[in-house]
């Protein structure tokens, strides 16, 4: 799945609810999920870590959608940096 596909999926599944919740609440949920990911990294199983990474990515995609931003565009600078090193 590409990042743009992730954004579309999150929009299809939760777009209306996400927009109603708003950006501030979405950032709060994202922060909570990052905390859960940190705990899973420290003490969790691979399955728990994978689950929490998925949650963080989902909330990040939801935030990007609300902001009208593209995760693919956000990652372009890293792709360019990689190309410069090659």
HUCORLIN-V149267 format. One record per backbone hydrogen bond with DSSP energy under -1.0 kcal/mol. NH is the residue of the N-H (numbers start at 0). CO is the residue of the C=O. If there is no record, write none. Layout:
((NH;CO) (NH;CO))
This chain:
((5;1) (6;2) (7;3) (8;4) (9;5) (10;6) (11;7) (12;8) (13;9) (14;10) (17;13) (18;14) (19;15) (20;16) (21;17) (25;21) (26;22) (27;23) (28;24) (29;25) (30;26) (31;27) (32;28) (33;29) (34;30) (35;31) (36;32) (37;33) (38;34) (39;35) (40;36) (41;37) (42;38) (43;39) (48;44) (49;45) (50;46) (51;47) (52;48) (53;49) (54;50) (55;51) (56;52) (57;53) (58;54) (59;55) (60;56) (61;57) (62;58) (63;59) (64;60) (65;61) (66;62) (68;63) (73;69) (74;70) (78;74) (79;75) (80;76) (81;77) (82;78) (83;79) (84;80) (85;81))
